[in-house]
Amino acid sequence: MLTQEALRAFWTGPVLESNVIVFLTLSGALLLGFLVGYERFYHGRAAGMRTYGLVCMASAALTVIAGYPHEWYGGQMPVGMGADPTRIIQGIVTGIGFLGAGVIMKEGFNISGLTTAASIWAASVTGVLVGVGFYLAAILLALLSAICMVSVPIMTSRLPSRQAIAISLSFARGFAPDESMIRERMLKNGYEVAGGSIVIGLREGKMEWQFVAVAFNKTSGARISELSRELSGVEGLDSFQLSHARN
């Protein structure tokens, strides 16, 4: 029977204290995730501060609530409960992982959907917290996730970073480009060719080069429109495509 005492159990006493501990854990995990993600963001990688922060925070949430099973369901675990909640949670996390993988797309050097996948996973963990009765922790996790996705782009726009540009070059039939010439063009515009990123192919007698150019710092790299004008004058170049490598 539903009583006022049963409802208050979710917001008072040890249950509330456990929620506060979970919140502090989530806050610390989010900050540490930001720290690791900033290194990736700075070097122009697709997974940045938002992705690392969300994943780290959600992982911490699942781990910390496992230490308070006696506080689940407001400290009123049903007698003779037929299913093991931890196995249900495991199934949810696994299933959501497949769902998240479905929204990640890769086209050439461009990867998109990583933050969306991480936010879906964080939302599933929010649902788990609600399911076990950690309502305050669930609210705080949802708020931190929203703040992370909204405020991090604003914050990263003010932090030092290196712009990354995915470049595809197609040369005239029979023309063999010189790698040193391409690297010099990039250096002239404030970029360096990322190590190990060059992919060379041959299609219908035309050489095709693909690589990622990374700016030396936040202000050194030319705008993508300026870089396109520079590349249009490259000897033997038949066509090209430029796009921001960070998503």
N, C-alpha and C positions, 0 to 999 in steps of 0.2 A: 504494500500500500504506500502511495506517495504521500509523504508528510513534509512539514516545514523543516523538521530536523534533518531529514534526508537531503533536502535541497541545500540547507546551510552547510552541510558537511563538505560540500565541494569548495566552499569559500572561507572556511575557518580552520583554525587549529593546524595540525601537522600537514594537511593537504595544501594549505595556503603557503606554509613554509617551504614545502617541496617545490611549489610553483616558483617561488622567489629564487631558490637555488638553481632551478632550471633556467630561469631568465638570465641570471648572472653567467651561467655556463654558455648560453647562446650568445650573449654579448661578447664574451671573450673569444669564442670560436669565430664569430663574424669578423672581429678585428684581425685575428690571426690569418683568416682566409684572405682578407684584404691585403695583408702584408705579402703573402705568397703570390697572390694574383697580380699585385702591382709589378712584380718582376717580369711577369709574362706580358702585361700591358705595355710596359716600357719598351720591350723588345719587339712590339708589333705583332704579338701572337693573337690568335682568335679568342682563346679563353683568357679573360681578364679578371678584373677585381670582382665584378658582379658574380660571375660564374663560380669562382673559387670561394667567395664569401658565402653564397647561398648553399653550396654543397657542404662546406665545412660546418656551417651553422646547423643545417638539417641533420647531418651525421651526428653532431654533438647532441642534438635533441633526442634522437633515438637511443643513443648510448646512455645518456643520463637518466632517462625515465626508467630504463631497465633496472636501475639501482633502487627504485622506490615502488616495487610491485604492491606493497602493502597499502600504498596510498591511492592506487588505481580505483576508479569508480567511487571516488569520495571516501575511500577507506571501507567500502561496503561491498567487497568482492562477493558475488552471488555464491551461495553454498551449492556445491555439486555442479559447478560450471562445466558444461560439456566440452567446450573447446579451449585449447591453450591459446591465450591472447598473443603470446610471443610468436607462435607459428602463423597466426593470422597476419600479424604485422610483417613477418618475413615474406609472406606471399604478396602482400600489398607492395612492399618496396621492390620486389623482383618484377612484378607486373608493371609498375610505373617506370622502371628502368627501360623496359621495352618500348613503352609509350614515348618516353623522352628521346630514345634513339630515333624514333620515327620523325621527329621534327628537326633533326640535325641534317643539314644538306651541305654537300661539298661540290663545288664546281671549280675545277682547276685548283688555284691556290686559295680560293675563297671558301670560307666555312661560315655558315650561318645557323642560327637556331640553338647555339650552346646555352645562352642565357635563358631562353625559353624552356629548354629541357631541364635546366637546373631549377627554374622557378616552378615547373610542374612537380618536380620531386619534392621541393620545399612545401608546396601546397598539400601534397599527399601526407607529409609528416605532420603538417598542421591538422589534417583530418584525423591522424592517429592520436594526437594529443587530445583532441576533442573527444574521440572515442573512448579513451581511458579515463576521462574526467579531469584532465589537466587544463581546464578552461582558460585560466589566466595565462599559462604558458603558451597555449595555442593562440590567444589574442596577440600576445607579445611577438610570437614568431611571425604571424601574419603581418604585423606592423613593421617589424624589422625587415622582412622580405620586401615589402612595398617601398620602404625608405631606401633600401639597398638599390632597387631597380630604378628609382626616380632620382636619387641624389648622387649616386656614384658617377654617372656621366658628367654631371656638373662639376664634381670634385676632380675627376680625371682631366677635364679640360684645362685645369689650372696647374696640373702636375707635370713635371718633365716627362716627355715621352718621345718615341721615335716613330714617325709615320712610316707605314709599310705599303708599298704599291706592287700589285701583281701585274707583270708585264708579259705580253705575248707578242712576238715579232715574227712576221712571215716575210722572207726575202724573195727576190726575183729568182726565176728559174735559172739554175746553174751558178748563182752567186754564193760564194762561201764567205760568211762574215768573220771578222776577226774579233776574238773575245776581248783582247786588250782595248780595241776601239770602243766596244760597248761599255766596258768598265770605265773608260775615260769619260764617256758621255754622262754616265751616272755620277761620277765624281764631280764633274763640272756643274751639275745641278744639285749637289749636296746629298747625294745618295751613295751607298755602297751595295754591291750585289751580295745578298745574304749567302753565307757559306753553305754549299751543298744544295742550293735551290735551283740550279740550272738544269733544265730538261731540254734536250735537243732531239728533234725528230725530222724526218724527211717525208713529205707528202706531195705526190705528183711532181717530183723533181724540184720541189721548193724546200729550202731549209726553214725549219720553224724552231724558234727559241722561246722558252718560257722560264721566267725566274722572278724572284722577289727582290725588290730594291728597298733598302731600309735607310731612312734619313739618319744623319749623324746625331742630330738632336732635334728638339721641337721646332726650331726656327730655320734650320739649314736647308731642309728639303723644299724644292720648288713645288708650286701648286701643280695639281695633276693636269690642268689646262696648259700651263707653261711647259710642262714636261712633254705633253703631246706635240706642241709646236717644235720643240727641240728634236724629237724623234722623227718628225716628218722630213727632216733634212738629212737623215742618215743615208749614206750611200747604199744602194741596192735594196732598200727596204720597200717591200710591196704593200704591206698592210700591217697594222698593229692594233692592240687592244690594251687599255689601261683600266685598272679598277683598284679600289682600296682593299688591301688584303685583310685588314682587321674588321671583324664583324661582332 
